[in-house]
Amino acid sequence: MSQKSSGMLFRIDATEGSTRRMRVGVEIEGPFTESSLMLHFPRWVPGSYFLREPIQHMTEFNAVNENGVGLKFVRVDVDAMRIKIPVGTKKITVAYRLLADDLSVRSNHLDESHMHMMPPFTWFLPTKGIDNERMNQSHSIELHAPASWIPATQFNLVKSVEGKGNLSGKKGMTHHFTASNRDELLDGIVEINPNPNQSWVVEGRTHHLKLWDSGGHDIDEGMLARFKEDMDRIVKEHHALFGIPSWDNYITVIQLTEKARGGLEHLNSQTSMLPRQCLIPGHEDEYRDLVSLFSHEYLHQWNVKRLRPRNFLDYNLQREVHSDLLWWFEGGTSWLGDMLCVRSGAWSEEDWRKDFMRKMKRHTIRNGMEFESLTESSHDAWIHLYRGHAFSRETQISYYLEGELTIMELDMELRKRSKGLNGVCDLMALLCQRHALECNPSERLGVTHKDIRKALVSMKGGGRLGSMLDRVVTQRCAPNMEKTMSYFGLKIEPEHKQKPDETLPAWLGLNVGVKSGRVIISTHMAGSPLRNTIMPGDEIVAIDGLRTPTTKSLETALKGKIGKEVRITFTHEGTLRTHSLKLDEPPKHNVKLSGKGNAKWRSYIETRQNK
């Protein structure tokens, strides 16, 4: 009688937090189809467009059969193990340890206060030696952790049993979960710590909030209550656009740190990491960022997790999967995520304007849009955005920022031509109806540029916008934000208007930072007069003989120097140099919105709920 094929058992032990190392195991029952079993460590993480090498953190690999007898194995390539399978082997169990000290939403982190686990950073997966279909069967997960820790995950909890762990032998609680298939296994995160899971229902759908502070700092209860109310507002605004989803249980993990920030979407969950000031009273800018990040990652449930680039429907975990559409999936999510913040009331109109000005400042000090289009930026994310350097933004753009502004320009044109009936938010909802997983799609799953174009021109007001869409994503020039905002009765102007008696500092066109009492160049701004003279990493020592150890002293030394010859003393690779030149005044970039806006603007930012 042949063995019945089944899914696999994946184990992890988090009881040795002081070592920063997890104990990990994978148990694979037969039948085996070849004389060797090939295991690969995933290198590409869904939601992160960059190859990583989690196998670098692995040590103490071992493999045994069902009787505990050791099996021969050998490393293959950069990411794999090959295990020899003796005739008659019924089960193979591998075990190893993983270093988990990277405090990031895209990897594992373990200490004495918590564990954050990403499956693609944790488990080897069989790629040869078993029937490939077995990866899409239901899998079991065993998580052993300190008994006082409570897990938050989208895995299905079967039971929790107190006792010793199979891998470490230490006392604790073993939580048994299941995952329905490969994608649910790989896209399911676990955050486990002593903090309780806070759960409540929004429009029939259960939400779970899991908090962790990297330094153990107490979380302000009043700010937490405020955030939960704003979460509800944002969730309802998403539902008003897309409809209440059929999938239940959404997990929000918020990790509070000293400085680290990031967010990553998963299937029915998100991990968002921000400096802890975001939940400390009086830090409104940081709180605004928290609300924005939550909305952005929540929107990814639709625009990435269900509506995907067609070539992302079946992830290849060993190589980068390229897409020319990240301007839509990330830029579009940035634009609409923040728009839903203001429409829901979680942001005020003033919040939206402040955030818009922050983005416009970033947009105007770089000139990459003259050299790279949105489709080029999307395709080259792996070698550009994720491998940036001091000169990157001179010839490269961010498909997040420039995609967001370009989509807003397209949105304005669609609203104008449809007389306010349709916007790009409606286009996204339409694409979900036609092409998204679990959204009762009426057409082929996944999208290409042609699908987005086809849906756009099918909408009222979009009939002649296909060529505009083609142009704005392939051209190498900046979107016309002045024209876009004028449609809403708003004007973009410089942040500050110079007062008659105000003395401005002369402009160097350099971004600087202070390190150990030294002013260090980080990057050049567009049009910097010192672009070919002072390089990133150089130190500005003095202006006209006056020492400048701080950014404040540098600004003071440059006041009154507009139109005058200025002597700059700086160091380059340990050598002292001097350069003299005539400096101009700072450029007056249009970044700030003025005016109250017209009826179109008021309609643009009003809630879609109860419509």
Secondary structure, 3 states (H helix, E strand, C coil): CCCCCCCCEEEEECCCHHHCEEEEEEEEECCCCCCEEEEECCCECCCCCCECCHHHHEEEEEEEECCCCECCEEEECCCEEEEECCCCCCEEEEEEEEECECCCCCCCEECCCCEEECHHHCCCEEEECCCHHHHHCCEEEEEEECCCCEEEECCEEEEEEEEECCCCCCEEEEEEEEECCHHHHHCCCEEEECCCCEEEEECCEEEEEEEEECCCCCCCHHHHHHHHHHHHHHHHHHHHHHCCCCCCCEEEEEEEECCCCEEEEECCEEEEEEEHHHHCCCCHHHHHHHHHHHHHHHHCCCECCCECEHHHCCCCCCCCCCCCCHHHHHHHHHHHHHHHHHHHCCCCHHHHHHHHHHHHHHHHCCCHHHCCCHHHHHHCCCCCHHHCCCCHHHHCCCCCHHHHHHHHHHHHHHHHHCCCCCCHHHHHHHHHHHHCCCCCCCCCCCECHHHHHHHHHHCCCCCCCHHHHHHHHHCCCCCCHHHHHHHCCCEEECCCCCCCCCCCECCCCEEEEEECCEEEEEEECCCCCCCCCCCCCCEEEEECCEECCCHHHHHHHHECCCCCEEEEEEEECCEEEEEEEECCCCCCCCCEEECCCCHHHHHHHCCCCCC
